[in-house]
Amino acid sequence: METLGYLIDGFGVALAPHNLMFALLGAFLGTLIGALPGLGPANGVAILIPLAFTLGLAPETALIMLTSVYAGAMYGGRISSILLNIPGDEPAMMTCLDGYPMAQQGKAAEALAISAIASFMGSLIATVGLILLAPILADFALTFGPAEYFALFLLAFATLGGITGKNPVKTVVAACLGLMIATMGIDNTGVQRYTFGVLELYEGVDFIIAIVGLFAISELLFFIEEKAGGGKEKMAVNKLSLSWAEIRGIMPSSIRGGVLGFIAGVLPGAGASLGSFIGYTLEKKMVGSKGYFGKGDPRGVAGPEAGNNGASSGALVPMLTLGVPGSGTTAVLLALLISMNITPGPLMFTQNADIVWGVIAALLIGNFLLLVLNIPLVGIFVRLLSVPPKYLLPIVTMIAFVGIYSISNTTFDLYFMVAFGVAGYVLRKLEIPLVPVILGLLLGPEMEKNLRHALDISGGDWSVLWNSGLAIGLWVFAGLGLILPYLVGPLLRRRMKVAAGSGGPEGD
């Protein structure tokens, strides 16, 4: 009953006219961003963070808008997958397998509608799971001491690559780079670290500057390099003719995919890619020879779409309750919270209950908004995809520069942002992931603080870090997180490639 009371209060926040307006704006922009191949939700949220500062949004309004962008981007990824056979982001790859064949058969509108309904079901199931699980996990997290929090942060770094990560070694290198950047500035003993005599570095590196530079500016540099100015060919969408029987037929697939996706999202490092993969695999195995997966089976669209959208909402659970992001996009959202002097974790449910429950209520409302946007208005998103990047990029760049300048009103931060953009461009060229850099920058200070606190309590005895059963359990999971990418990752990536090449995972 207490949770229900908090949720009702959250609806009071989410249904405020200005919050509802920004939720709708975020859902629209997110869908468009998700539809653009290669951009993805993490880049989209990072690009729009400066907009929140430029408009001077309150913390709850900013978080509602950007979580709506996140949810919308997960919806939007299916549009280019179905119409162009080009995934909007990695989790949407599995949607290509049956979505594109449906489009080739003249059923593009049906495929888009099925994927929207499945995305709605997956997100709805995961949001209900978030409502039920988050308070329990937050209460449990109150038992953590500094040693347990240090082990938890270590677990977060250990699972960074996830079992779908391409190169665990490069992931570790990126995380170490982020931790090094996090040590810049004056520590709590008054010692200067990596300041090089530059006054502006005494307070360390601002998370938002690093994120906007690494994601938004590096994306701009990639566009410039590719000289992508021609736009995409126009795509036709047939008139929708989806029956209630067909909708009922995909409901079991959507429910199963949503549950599996939520579980994958809650596990740090697993993510939406795993959610979509297991959603597709389960459907193919359950249907067996009765299905025609890889040739336009609607269940092959519903399963992975419900899975990846369920995982996106599930990834908010560890971020809100433990302060540990469950995905790359939630790492960007974590930076937004920290920059607004809000500390994610169990105390957030008491100290900032209006923000937490307002966001959760906004997710429920946003799911309905996205369903309304993504079925009747899908033609608009398709036409917007044909706008040449040379018109979109100046707008993105202007938002980034104005937003960063509005934070501190200093040109040094603009130069710093550009420097991070160049660094992000180089890292991406070397195929070194950017999310671990951001996570190292975000969690590094808290990780160091908890390590110092634990050692102060124990008088310098390092064994305090594994003295409790909970800490030992976290260390064990951290070890597994380091080992599994080497053992399971290659097998899973091989199966995903086989699925993409043959129309579905092997074995019926």
C-alpha positions in Angstrom: 0.0 0.0 0.0 2.9 2.3 0.7 4.2 1.8 -2.8 0.8 2.5 -4.2 0.7 5.8 -2.3 4.1 6.8 -3.6 3.0 5.9 -7.2 -0.1 8.0 -6.9 2.1 10.9 -5.8 4.3 10.2 -8.7 1.4 10.5 -11.1 0.7 13.9 -9.5 4.2 14.9 -10.6 4.1 13.3 -14.0 0.7 14.7 -15.0 1.7 18.3 -14.3 1.1 20.0 -17.7 4.8 21.0 -18.2 6.1 17.6 -17.3 3.5 15.9 -19.6 4.6 18.3 -22.4 8.3 17.4 -22.0 7.4 13.7 -21.8 5.7 14.0 -25.1 8.5 16.0 -26.6 11.1 13.4 -25.3 9.0 10.5 -26.7 8.8 12.2 -30.1 12.6 13.1 -30.3 13.6 9.7 -28.9 11.6 7.9 -31.6 13.3 10.0 -34.3 16.7 9.5 -32.8 16.2 5.7 -32.5 15.1 5.5 -36.1 18.4 7.1 -37.3 20.8 4.2 -37.9 23.9 4.2 -35.7 22.8 7.0 -33.4 21.2 4.9 -30.6 19.7 5.9 -27.2 22.9 6.7 -25.4 24.0 9.2 -28.0 20.5 10.6 -28.2 20.2 11.2 -24.5 23.7 12.7 -24.4 23.0 15.0 -27.2 19.8 16.3 -25.6 21.2 16.8 -22.0 22.4 20.3 -22.8 18.9 21.1 -23.9 17.7 20.4 -20.3 20.3 22.9 -18.9 19.6 25.5 -21.6 15.9 25.5 -20.7 16.6 25.5 -17.0 14.5 22.5 -16.3 13.8 21.2 -12.8 15.5 17.8 -12.0 12.3 15.9 -12.2 11.3 17.5 -15.5 14.7 17.0 -17.0 14.8 13.3 -16.0 11.2 12.8 -17.2 12.1 14.2 -20.6 15.3 12.2 -21.0 13.9 8.9 -19.8 11.1 9.5 -22.4 13.9 10.1 -25.0 15.4 6.8 -23.8 12.1 4.9 -24.1 11.4 6.5 -27.5 14.8 5.6 -28.9 14.2 2.0 -28.0 10.9 2.1 -29.9 12.4 4.0 -32.8 15.2 1.6 -33.5 12.7 -0.8 -35.2 11.8 1.7 -38.0 15.0 1.5 -40.0 15.4 -2.2 -39.1 12.0 -3.0 -40.8 12.1 -0.6 -43.7 15.8 -0.5 -44.5 17.2 -3.7 -42.9 19.6 -1.4 -41.0 19.2 -1.6 -37.2 18.8 1.8 -35.5 20.9 0.3 -32.7 22.4 -3.1 -31.8 19.3 -4.4 -29.9 17.2 -3.8 -33.0 19.3 -6.2 -35.0 17.1 -9.2 -34.3 14.0 -7.2 -35.5 15.6 -7.2 -39.0 15.3 -10.9 -39.3 11.5 -11.0 -39.7 10.6 -7.3 -39.9 12.4 -6.7 -43.2 10.9 -9.7 -44.9 7.5 -8.5 -43.8 8.2 -5.1 -45.4 9.4 -6.9 -48.6 6.0 -8.7 -48.7 4.2 -5.4 -48.6 3.4 -5.6 -44.9 5.6 -2.8 -43.6 2.7 -1.1 -41.8 1.8 -4.4 -40.1 5.4 -5.0 -39.0 5.7 -1.5 -37.6 2.4 -1.8 -35.8 3.3 -5.2 -34.4 6.7 -4.0 -33.2 5.1 -0.9 -31.6 2.5 -3.1 -29.7 5.3 -5.5 -28.6 7.5 -2.6 -27.5 4.5 -1.3 -25.5 3.9 -4.6 -23.8 7.6 -5.1 -23.0 8.0 -1.7 -21.5 4.7 -2.0 -19.6 5.8 -5.3 -18.0 9.2 -4.0 -17.1 7.8 -0.8 -15.6 5.5 -2.9 -13.4 8.5 -4.9 -12.4 10.4 -1.7 -11.6 7.5 -0.6 -9.4 7.5 -3.9 -7.5 11.3 -4.6 -7.3 12.9 -1.2 -6.9 11.6 -0.4 -3.3 12.7 -3.9 -2.1 16.1 -3.6 -3.6 16.4 0.0 -2.2 15.6 -1.3 1.3 18.2 -4.1 0.9 20.8 -1.6 -0.3 20.5 0.3 3.1 22.4 -2.6 4.7 25.5 -1.9 2.5 28.6 -0.5 4.2 31.6 1.1 2.5 33.2 -2.3 1.9 30.1 -3.6 0.2 29.7 -0.5 -1.9 33.3 -0.7 -3.0 32.7 -4.4 -4.1 29.4 -3.3 -5.8 31.2 -0.7 -7.9 33.9 -3.3 -8.7 31.0 -5.6 -9.9 29.7 -2.7 -12.1 33.1 -2.4 -13.8 33.6 -6.2 -14.1 30.3 -6.5 -15.9 30.9 -3.5 -18.2 31.6 -5.5 -21.3 28.6 -7.7 -20.8 28.4 -11.1 -22.4 27.8 -9.5 -25.7 30.8 -7.2 -25.5 33.2 -7.3 -28.5 36.5 -7.0 -26.7 36.8 -7.3 -22.9 40.4 -6.0 -22.9 39.4 -2.8 -24.7 36.6 -2.4 -22.2 39.0 -2.7 -19.3 41.3 -0.1 -21.0 38.4 2.3 -21.4 37.3 1.8 -17.7 40.8 2.5 -16.5 41.0 5.7 -18.7 37.7 6.8 -17.1 39.0 6.2 -13.6 42.2 8.1 -14.4 40.1 11.1 -15.6 38.0 10.8 -12.4 41.1 11.4 -10.2 41.8 14.8 -11.8 41.4 17.7 -9.4 42.1 18.2 -5.7 41.3 15.1 -3.5 39.8 15.2 0.0 43.3 15.5 1.6 44.1 18.7 -0.5 46.5 17.0 -2.9 46.4 18.1 -6.5 46.2 15.3 -9.1 46.7 15.8 -12.9 45.8 19.5 -12.7 49.0 20.6 -14.6 48.7 24.0 -12.9 45.4 24.8 -14.7 43.0 26.5 -12.3 39.9 25.2 -14.1 41.0 21.6 -13.4 41.2 22.0 -9.6 37.5 21.0 -9.3 37.9 18.0 -11.5 36.1 17.1 -14.8 32.4 17.9 -15.2 30.5 14.7 -16.2 28.2 16.5 -18.6 31.1 18.2 -20.5 32.7 14.8 -20.9 29.5 13.0 -22.0 28.4 15.6 -24.5 32.0 15.8 -25.9 32.5 12.0 -26.1 29.1 11.2 -27.6 27.7 14.3 -29.4 30.8 16.0 -30.7 32.5 12.7 -31.7 29.3 11.8 -33.6 29.5 15.1 -35.4 33.1 14.4 -36.4 32.1 11.0 -37.8 29.4 12.6 -39.9 31.9 15.1 -41.2 34.3 12.4 -42.1 31.7 10.4 -43.9 30.4 13.5 -45.7 26.9 12.2 -45.3 24.8 14.9 -46.9 22.6 13.1 -49.4 19.9 11.8 -47.1 18.2 8.4 -47.4 15.9 7.2 -50.2 12.3 7.7 -49.5 10.4 4.7 -48.1 6.8 3.8 -48.7 4.5 2.4 -46.0 1.4 0.5 -47.0 -2.0 1.2 -45.4 -2.4 -0.6 -42.1 -4.7 -3.7 -42.1 -4.0 -5.5 -38.8 -6.7 -7.6 -37.3 -7.5 -8.3 -33.6 -6.7 -11.9 -34.2 -3.2 -11.0 -35.4 -2.8 -8.8 -32.3 -3.9 -11.6 -30.0 -1.5 -14.0 -31.8 1.6 -11.9 -30.8 0.5 -11.2 -27.2 2.1 -14.4 -25.8 5.4 -13.6 -27.6 5.3 -10.0 -26.3 4.7 -11.1 -22.7 7.4 -13.7 -22.7 9.9 -11.3 -24.4 9.0 -8.5 -21.9 9.6 -10.7 -18.8 12.9 -12.0 -20.2 14.0 -8.5 -21.2 13.3 -7.1 -17.8 15.4 -9.8 -16.2 18.3 -9.1 -18.7 18.0 -5.4 -18.0 18.2 -5.7 -14.2 21.5 -7.6 -14.6 24.3 -5.0 -15.0 26.2 -5.6 -18.2 23.6 -7.9 -19.9 21.5 -5.2 -21.5 18.9 -4.8 -24.3 21.0 -6.8 -26.9 20.7 -9.9 -24.7 17.0 -9.2 -24.1 16.2 -9.1 -27.8 18.3 -12.1 -28.6 16.8 -14.4 -26.0 13.3 -13.1 -26.8 13.8 -14.2 -30.4 15.5 -17.4 -29.6 12.8 -18.5 -27.1 10.0 -17.8 -29.6 11.8 -19.8 -32.4 12.3 -22.7 -30.0 8.7 -22.7 -28.7 7.0 -22.4 -32.0 9.3 -24.9 -33.7 8.5 -26.1 -37.2 5.0 -24.4 -37.1 6.7 -21.0 -37.5 8.4 -19.4 -40.5 11.0 -17.4 -38.8 13.4 -15.4 -41.0 10.6 -15.2 -43.7 8.3 -12.7 -42.1 6.8 -14.3 -39.0 5.1 -11.6 -36.8 6.3 -13.5 -33.6 9.9 -12.9 -34.8 9.2 -9.2 -34.6 7.2 -9.2 -31.3 9.6 -11.3 -29.3 12.9 -9.3 -29.7 11.1 -5.9 -29.6 9.4 -6.8 -26.3 12.7 -8.1 -25.1 14.8 -5.0 -25.8 12.2 -2.6 -24.5 11.8 -4.6 -21.4 15.5 -4.5 -20.8 15.6 -0.8 -21.2 13.2 -0.2 -18.3 14.8 -3.0 -16.3 18.2 -1.2 -16.6 16.7 1.6 -14.5 16.4 -0.7 -11.5 20.1 -0.9 -10.5 20.6 2.8 -11.4 17.8 4.1 -9.2 18.3 1.7 -6.3 22.1 1.1 -6.2 23.5 4.0 -8.2 25.0 1.5 -10.6 23.8 1.9 -14.2 22.5 -1.2 -15.9 23.2 0.1 -19.5 25.1 2.7 -21.4 22.1 5.0 -21.5 21.4 4.8 -17.8 25.1 5.7 -17.2 24.3 9.0 -19.1 21.2 9.5 -17.0 23.2 8.8 -13.9 25.6 11.7 -14.9 22.6 14.0 -15.2 21.4 13.2 -11.7 24.9 13.7 -10.2 25.3 17.0 -12.0 22.0 18.1 -10.4 23.3 17.2 -6.9 21.0 14.2 -6.7 22.7 11.0 -5.4 21.1 7.9 -7.0 20.8 4.9 -4.6 18.6 3.7 -1.8 18.3 7.1 0.0 16.9 8.6 -3.2 13.7 6.8 -2.5 13.2 8.8 0.7 15.2 12.0 0.1 14.0 12.5 -3.6 10.8 10.3 -3.6 9.0 12.9 -5.8 11.6 12.5 -8.5 11.9 8.7 -8.4 8.1 8.1 -8.5 7.5 10.9 -10.9 9.9 9.3 -13.3 8.3 5.8 -12.8 4.8 7.2 -13.4 6.1 9.1 -16.4 7.4 5.8 -17.8 3.9 4.3 -17.6 2.3 7.4 -19.2 5.1 7.5 -21.8 4.4 4.0 -22.9 0.9 5.0 -23.9 2.2 8.2 -25.6 4.7 6.2 -27.6 2.0 3.7 -28.7 -0.1 6.6 -29.9 2.9 8.2 -31.6 4.3 5.1 -33.2 1.2 3.7 -34.9 -0.7 6.5 -36.6 2.3 8.9 -37.0 4.9 6.4 -38.2 4.7 7.9 -41.7 6.0 11.2 -40.3 9.0 9.5 -38.7 9.7 7.7 -42.0 9.7 11.0 -43.9 11.9 12.7 -41.3 14.5 10.0 -42.0 15.0 11.4 -45.4 16.2 14.8 -44.1 19.9 15.2 -45.0 22.3 15.2 -42.0 23.8 18.5 -43.2 20.6 20.1 -41.9 20.4 18.2 -38.7 24.0 18.5 -37.6 24.1 22.3 -37.1 21.1 22.0 -34.8 22.7 19.3 -32.7 25.9 21.2 -32.5 24.2 24.5 -31.5 22.3 22.7 -28.7 25.5 21.1 -27.4 27.5 24.4 -27.3 24.7 26.5 -25.9 23.8 23.9 -23.3 27.4 23.5 -22.0 28.0 27.3 -21.9 24.9 27.8 -19.9 26.2 25.5 -17.2 29.3 27.5 -16.2 29.4 30.5 -18.6 33.0 29.9 -19.4 34.6 29.2 -22.8 37.1 26.9 -21.2 34.4 24.2 -20.9 33.6 24.6 -24.6 37.2 23.9 -25.5 37.3 21.1 -23.0 34.1 19.6 -24.6 35.7 19.7 -28.1 38.8 18.0 -26.7 36.7 15.2 -25.3 35.0 15.0 -28.7 38.3 14.5 -30.5 39.3 11.9 -27.9 36.0 10.2 -28.4 36.5 10.2 -32.1 39.9 8.6 -31.7 38.6 6.0 -29.2 35.8 5.0 -31.5 38.2 4.7 -34.4 40.2 2.3 -32.3 37.0 0.5 -31.4 37.4 1.3 -27.7 33.9 1.7 -26.2 33.0 5.0 -24.7 30.5 3.9 -22.0 33.2 2.4 -19.8 35.0 5.7 -19.9 31.9 7.5 -18.7 31.2 4.9 -16.0 34.8 5.2 -14.7 34.4 9.0 -14.6 31.0 8.7 -12.8 31.7 5.9 -10.3 35.4 6.6 -9.7 35.0 9.3 -7.0 32.4 7.3 -5.0 34.5 4.1 -5.4 37.6 5.9 -4.0 35.5 7.5 -1.2 34.2 4.2 0.0 37.6 2.5 -0.3 39.1 5.3 1.9 36.2 5.0 4.4 36.5 1.3 4.7 40.3 1.5 5.3 39.8 4.3 7.8 37.3 2.1 9.8 39.6 -0.9 9.7 42.8 1.0 10.5 44.3 0.2 7.1 43.4 -3.5 7.1 42.6 -4.4 3.5 40.8 -7.6 4.6 37.8 -5.4 5.6 36.9 -5.4 1.9 35.9 -9.1 2.0 35.0 -9.6 5.7 31.2 -9.8 5.2 29.2 -12.5 3.4 27.6 -9.9 1.2 31.0 -8.4 0.2 32.3 -11.9 -0.6 29.2 -12.6 -2.8 29.7 -9.3 -4.7 33.4 -10.2 -5.2 32.4 -13.6 -6.6 29.9 -12.1 -9.0 32.6 -9.6 -10.0 35.0 -12.4 -10.8 32.3 -14.1 -12.9 31.6 -10.9 -14.6 35.3 -10.8 -15.7 35.4 -14.4 -16.8 32.1 -14.9 -18.5 32.7 -12.5 -21.4 35.7 -14.7 -22.5 33.7 -17.9 -22.1 30.2 -17.1 -23.1 30.6 -13.9 -25.2 32.2 -15.5 -28.3 29.6 -18.2 -28.4 26.7 -15.8 -28.0 28.1 -13.4 -30.6 28.6 -16.3 -33.0 25.0 -17.4 -32.5 23.8 -13.8 -33.1 25.8 -13.7 -36.4 24.3 -17.1 -37.4 20.9 -15.7 -36.6 21.5 -12.6 -38.7 22.8 -14.7 -41.6 20.3 -17.6 -41.7 17.1 -16.0 -40.5 17.1 -17.1 -36.9 19.1 -18.8 -34.1 20.2 -22.3 -34.8 18.1 -25.1 -33.6 14.3 -25.4 -33.5 
